[in-house]
Amino acid sequence: MTKPKNVRPTTEPQTEKKPIGRPPGSPNVRETAVAVPSRCNACGSTEREPYLDRNDLEFAGVDSGGKAFTHIVRRRVRCAGCGQMRIDVTRENRVPPSR
């Protein structure tokens, strides 16, 4: 290989390159979510049995917290405390798979 013709040698020491990647100890988390468990209307318990049915509804919008969603998911479940049936409703923002 030949050196370029217009390059002057420098007497200053060269600085080290920046390290690649995240600094040690930095977290992986970019966003945090607060999950509030659903409560039974009859007894106020958050304990539940396994979900029975699932109903997905494709409906886009923005919830009261300002978060966008693309689907509304309703799940039937029985309270483990008193046996009362309830429907837990969640809103999900699903990203279509990339091709």
C-alpha positions, 0 to 999 in steps of 0.5 A: 500500500502507498501512503497518500501524498498530502498527509503530514505526520503529526507529533501529537499523540493520537487519542484512543477510540471510543469504546463500542457498546453501552457503558458498564452498569447501564440498564437494558430498559427503555420503557417501563410499564405499570401493570395494575392487576384487575380486581373483583367487583364483588370482593375486591380480590386480585386473585383469579383462576386461569382465563377461560375465553379470549375475544380479540377485537381489532380496534385502533385508538388512544386510551385515557393515558395517551397510549396508542392501541390497535386491539382490545382483548377481553378475557373471561375469568373467575375470581378465586376469592368468591367465585364471581365471573368477570371480564378483564379488558386490556388494550394492546398495541400489536406491531405487524410482523416484518417481512 
